[in-house]
């Protein structure tokens, strides 16, 4: 009887160890990428990083958000040379967030609200969004 119990406990331990090891390998990764530069090369690097991270972990195993504010907001506008790529990446579950504070300043200065690329969300403040995501365990990247 004792050997059967020991055998069952051994099997249960093996199953538990296998389950927890598998769960650890399938753990979701979360990344937030800051874009605050209007430099086209820096903006391209941010998009490349997001795409490469997603390819590395797989779409189902990583959550990626790009937060743009200040001069970096230009990457998320329809006039941006990156507009088609931003739209395409947003359809691949990469989130894009535009800073409402920056948009209001642009509108006040130019008289026109920036027209955002399809698939871009607006957050009240880009810097605050970065803080909130980091508090939720997101890794922070800034190219």
N, C-alpha and C positions, 0 to 999 in steps of 0.2 A: 504494500500500500504506500509506504514512504517513498519507494522508488518511482511509483506512478505519479505521485504528487510532485516530486523533485523534477521528473521528466516534464510534467505539464508546466511547472514554473519556469523551467529552462526554455521551453517553446514559447511561452508567453513573453519572457524576457527578450527572446530573439525577435518576435513580432513587434514588440514595443520599440526596440532599438532600430529595426528596419523602418518602422513608421516615422519615428522622429528624425532619422537621418534623411529620409525622403522628403519630409516636410521642410527640413532646413535647406535642402537643395532647391526646393521649389519656392522658397520665400520670395516675396515680392521685393523688388528694389524700387526706390523712389528717388527721383532726381529733379531738382529745379535748376534751370539755367538762366542766369541774368544776362539781359542784353540792354546796355545803357550807352552804347557807343553807336554813332552813325557811320562808323568806318565799315565799308562793304565787306572787307576781308574778315573783320571780326564777326560780323553778322553771319557770313558764310560758315565760319568755323563753328559758331553756335548751332547752326542747323546741321552741320556735319556731325558734331558731337552727339546731338540728339538722335540722329539717324543711326550712327554707329553703336551707341549704347543700346538702342532698341534691337538692332540686328544681333548684337552680342548675347543679350539675355532672352530675346524673343518677346514678341508683342504682349503676350499674356503674363510675362514675368517682371515687367517693369512699368512704372508710371512715370511719365516725363511731362514737365510743364516748363515752358519758356515764358519768362516774365519780362516784358519790355517797358521801359520808361525813359523819360528824358529824351535825349537825341536818338536813343535806341528804338523809340517807338516807330521810327520810319520803316523798320523791317516788317511791320504788321499792316502797313497801308497798301491800298490798291495800286498806288504809284510805284511801289518798291519793285526793283528788279527781282526780288525774292518772292513776290506775291504768289506766283503759281506754285512754287515749292512749299511755301507756308500752307497754302490751301491743301496741297497733296498730303503733306505730313499731318495736318489736322484730321484728315480722313483715315490716317493710320494710327489714330489714338494718341497722338502727341498734342497736348493742350497748349494753347497760346493765350496769354493774358496781357491786355493792354491797360496801362495806367490811366484812370479817369482824370487824375490831377494833371497829368501831362497833356491830355486831350483838351482839357478846359483852358490851359495856358496857351496852347496853339490856337484854339478858337478865339480867345481874347486878343491875341496878337495879330492873327490873319483875318479874322472875321468868318472863318470857315472851320467847321469841325472836321477833323481828319476822317477820311473814309477808310474803314478797316477792311482787310481781306476777309473773305468768307471763312467762317470757322473760328474767328478770333472772339474771345470773351473779353468783357471789360470788368476790371476790378477797381475798387475805390482808390487804392494807392499801391503802386508797384512795390515799393520798399516794404510796406506792411505785408503784402502778399508773400514776399520772400521770407520775412520773419515767421509768418504763420506756418508756411510749409516746412521750414526748418524745425519749428517746434513740434511738427507732426512726424519728424524723423526723416525728412527728405535730405539727401546729400546735396550740397550747394556747389555749383560750378559756375565760373565766370571766365569765358575765353578772353 
